[in-house]
């Protein structure tokens, strides 16, 4: 188990202290403690925890708003502590993106299992999102290069492989990515068409 940095949001001081002790006994590092929604978001932005453990009873904001901000701003995944594990609570938690749910009274083994699973799931989702962005960039670059290659083929009467080599050579000579060379060719062509 890794030493995850945890933000703990729990309005009841005794309960917060008990959960903190559980977490620390299992090797987690509690980097911030809060008792309300705004404080949770403020601390999350300041300390950038690996994961947040938040009570559904946080004061000042709906827990769904807190969790939505944590996920949409890519701050950290969330495990929610709830007094009920009814189907309505579970459905509401799913809707806002809770990655783990622990019912009261909090049991150490359930909390640890939820934390580890939520963190791993979030880490994998983040990796996939990063890979998707890289693939989108590569596809966009490829489209630009193909368009520039078509312009070069048409204007310089070169074959497809010669046009590609032409762009590639300019890229190497100018120490500029092929994407930028392609953009310059497209821009020059579009300006000459006006």
C-alpha positions as CSV (number, residue, x, y, z in Angstrom):
1,X,0.0,0.0,0.0
2,X,1.3,3.4,-0.9
3,X,1.5,6.4,1.4
4,X,-1.4,8.4,0.0
5,X,-2.0,12.0,1.0
6,X,-5.5,12.3,2.3
7,X,-7.9,15.3,2.7
8,X,-10.4,14.5,5.4
9,X,-13.7,16.4,5.4
10,X,-15.9,15.5,8.4
11,X,-18.0,17.9,10.4
12,X,-18.0,16.0,13.7
13,X,-14.6,16.5,15.5
14,X,-14.7,13.2,17.4
15,X,-15.6,11.2,14.2
16,X,-12.9,13.1,12.2
17,X,-10.3,12.3,14.9
18,X,-11.3,8.6,14.9
19,X,-11.1,8.3,11.1
20,X,-7.8,10.2,11.1
21,X,-6.3,7.7,13.5
22,X,-7.5,4.8,11.4
23,X,-5.9,6.3,8.3
24,X,-2.6,7.1,10.0
25,X,-2.5,3.6,11.5
26,X,-2.6,2.2,8.0
27,X,0.2,4.5,6.7
28,X,-1.9,7.2,5.1
29,X,-0.8,10.8,5.6
30,X,-3.7,13.1,6.5
31,X,-2.6,16.5,5.0
32,X,-5.7,18.5,5.8
33,X,-8.8,18.3,7.9
34,X,-12.0,20.3,7.3
35,X,-15.5,20.5,8.6
36,X,-17.3,22.3,5.8
37,X,-17.7,22.2,2.0
38,X,-15.9,25.5,1.2
39,X,-13.1,24.6,3.5
40,X,-12.7,21.3,1.8
41,X,-12.4,22.9,-1.6
42,X,-10.0,25.5,-0.3
43,X,-7.8,22.9,1.3
44,X,-8.0,20.6,-1.7
45,X,-6.7,23.4,-4.0
46,X,-3.9,24.3,-1.5
47,X,-2.6,20.9,-0.6
48,X,-3.5,18.9,-3.7
49,X,-4.2,15.6,-1.9
50,X,-4.1,12.2,-3.6
51,X,-7.6,11.5,-2.4
52,X,-10.4,13.0,-0.3
53,X,-12.5,11.3,2.3
54,X,-15.6,13.4,2.8
55,X,-18.7,13.1,4.8
56,X,-22.1,13.5,3.2
57,X,-22.8,15.8,6.2
58,X,-20.3,18.6,5.3
59,X,-21.8,22.0,6.2
60,X,-22.2,25.0,3.9
61,X,-22.5,23.2,0.6
62,X,-24.2,20.1,-0.8
63,X,-21.8,17.2,-0.9
64,X,-22.6,16.7,-4.6
65,X,-21.2,20.2,-5.3
66,X,-18.0,19.5,-3.4
67,X,-17.4,16.2,-5.2
68,X,-18.3,17.6,-8.6
69,X,-15.7,20.4,-8.2
70,X,-13.0,18.0,-6.9
71,X,-13.5,15.8,-10.0
72,X,-14.1,18.4,-12.7
73,X,-11.1,20.5,-11.6
74,X,-9.0,17.3,-11.6
75,X,-8.0,17.8,-8.0
76,X,-8.5,14.3,-6.6
77,X,-10.9,11.3,-6.4
78,X,-13.4,11.1,-3.5
79,X,-14.6,8.5,-1.1
80,X,-17.8,9.5,0.6
81,X,-18.8,8.5,4.2
82,X,-22.5,8.1,4.5
83,X,-25.0,7.2,7.2
84,X,-27.0,5.1,4.7
85,X,-26.2,2.8,1.9
86,X,-29.6,2.8,0.4
87,X,-30.1,2.5,-3.3
88,X,-31.0,6.2,-3.5
89,X,-27.7,7.2,-1.8
90,X,-25.7,4.9,-4.0
91,X,-27.4,6.2,-7.1
92,X,-26.8,9.8,-6.1
93,X,-23.1,9.0,-5.4
94,X,-22.7,7.4,-8.8
95,X,-24.3,10.5,-10.5
96,X,-21.7,12.9,-9.0
97,X,-18.7,10.6,-9.6
98,X,-18.0,9.2,-6.1
99,X,-15.4,6.5,-6.5
100,X,-15.9,4.9,-3.1
101,X,-18.6,4.8,-0.5
102,X,-18.2,3.8,3.2
103,X,-21.2,3.4,5.5
104,X,-21.2,4.5,9.2
105,X,-20.0,3.3,11.5
106,X,-16.7,3.5,9.6
107,X,-14.7,0.3,9.7
108,X,-11.0,0.5,9.0
109,X,-10.9,-2.4,6.5
110,X,-13.8,-1.0,4.5
111,X,-12.3,2.5,4.5
112,X,-8.9,1.2,3.4
113,X,-10.4,-1.0,0.6
114,X,-12.5,1.9,-0.7
115,X,-9.5,4.3,-0.6
116,X,-7.2,2.0,-2.5
117,X,-9.8,1.0,-5.1
118,X,-10.9,4.6,-5.7
119,X,-7.4,5.9,-6.0
120,X,-6.4,3.1,-8.4
121,X,-9.5,3.6,-10.5
122,X,-8.9,7.4,-10.7
123,X,-5.2,6.9,-11.6
124,X,-6.2,4.5,-14.5
125,X,-8.9,6.9,-15.7
126,X,-6.3,9.8,-15.7
127,X,-3.8,7.7,-17.6
128,X,-6.5,6.8,-20.2
129,X,-7.5,10.5,-20.5
130,X,-3.9,11.4,-21.1
131,X,-3.5,8.7,-23.7
132,X,-6.7,9.9,-25.5
133,X,-5.4,13.5,-25.6
134,X,-2.1,12.3,-27.0
135,X,-3.9,10.3,-29.7
136,X,-6.1,13.3,-30.5
137,X,-3.0,15.5,-30.9
138,X,-1.3,12.9,-33.2
139,X,-4.5,12.6,-35.3
140,X,-4.7,16.4,-35.6
141,X,-1.0,16.6,-36.6
142,X,-1.5,13.9,-39.1
143,X,-4.5,15.7,-40.7
144,X,-2.5,18.9,-40.9
145,X,0.5,17.1,-42.5
146,X,-1.8,15.4,-45.0
147,X,-3.5,18.7,-46.0
148,X,-0.1,20.4,-46.4
149,X,1.2,17.4,-48.3
150,X,-1.7,17.7,-50.7
151,X,-0.9,21.4,-51.2
152,X,2.8,20.6,-51.9
153,X,1.8,17.8,-54.3
154,X,-0.5,20.1,-56.2
155,X,1.7,23.2,-56.3
156,X,5.1,21.6,-56.8
157,X,3.9,18.7,-58.8
158,X,5.5,16.1,-56.5
159,X,4.5,12.6,-55.7
160,X,3.0,11.8,-52.3
161,X,6.3,10.5,-50.9
162,X,8.2,13.4,-52.3
163,X,5.8,15.9,-50.8
164,X,6.1,14.2,-47.4
165,X,9.9,14.2,-47.7
166,X,9.8,17.9,-48.7
167,X,7.9,18.7,-45.4
168,X,10.1,16.5,-43.4
169,X,13.3,18.0,-44.8
170,X,12.0,21.6,-44.1
171,X,11.2,20.5,-40.6
172,X,14.7,19.1,-40.0
173,X,16.5,22.1,-41.6
174,X,14.5,24.6,-39.6
175,X,14.5,22.5,-36.4
176,X,10.7,22.9,-36.3
177,X,8.1,20.3,-35.7
178,X,6.4,19.0,-38.9
179,X,3.1,20.2,-37.5
180,X,4.3,23.8,-37.6
181,X,5.7,23.4,-41.1
182,X,2.4,22.0,-42.2
183,X,0.5,24.9,-40.6
184,X,2.8,27.4,-42.4
185,X,2.3,25.7,-45.8
186,X,-1.5,25.7,-45.2
187,X,-1.5,29.4,-44.1
188,X,0.7,30.5,-47.1
189,X,-1.6,28.6,-49.5
190,X,-4.8,30.1,-47.9
191,X,-3.3,33.6,-48.1
192,X,-2.3,33.1,-51.7
193,X,-5.9,32.1,-52.6
194,X,-7.3,35.4,-51.3
